[in-house]
């Protein structure tokens, strides 16, 4: 049962992480961030950091992996939002 739960966690992590990829790529290519809220970008980064810490405390590899990658994508978005404002 644990293995099935872990697969479910990886599937959820992959889908939600990949959801940020097109936005990060688009912002990086166009250098346009006017439709991205700075508050949203900051709050999402903070929330993902907390999820990552939670995963580390729980020693939950799917949570750690997904949130590490998501954090990189969101940091790119936040950086671009501040840089190209």
Beta strands, then each sheet from edge to edge (+ up, - down):
end
